[in-house]
């Protein structure tokens, strides 16, 4: 069963959190504001929702 998991599901939680934080916009005229990140990432799947809600740096 473990072999069938998507590669992203095998990454440690802190790696995924760092990837999410690294994707935050760094300037004001981006297509997405930093406060929208959890709203955009959350609906992808239940694990991304959980990660986005439990990562304070995204809020």
N, C-alpha and C positions, 0 to 999 in steps of 0.2 A: 504494500500500500504506500509506503514512504517513497518509493521510486516513482510513483505517478504524480507526485505533487509538482505544481508549477515551481520553477526555479525561484521565483520571488517569495514563495511560501517557505523556502528553506533558509532564507536570510534571517539573521538575528534581528530581533525587534529594534535594537539601537541603530542598526544599519539603515533599516527602513525609515526610522524617524529622521536620521541625518539626511537621507535622500529627500524626504518631504520638505525639510527645513531648507535644504540647498536650493529647492525649486521655488522658494518664495521670491516674489519680485523685489528688486533692490531699488527701484525708482518709481516715482508716482505715476508715470504715464504708461505703465504696462497694461496688458489686456485684463489682468486679474489683480485685484488688490490682495494684500497679505491677509486681511480678515476673511476673504472668501475661500482661502485654501481648504479649511475643513469641510466647507459646504460642497466644494468641487471634488475633493478626494473621497469624502465619505460615501457617496452613492456607488462607487466602483464595486465594492464587495464588503461583506460584513467585517472582514479583518481590517481592511483599510479604514472603515468607519471607526472601528475600535481604536486603531492606532492614531487616527487624526484627532479623535476626541480626547485621547489620553496623552497628547503631546502638547504641553503648555506653550512651547515656543511657536506653535502654529496659531495660537490665539493672541 
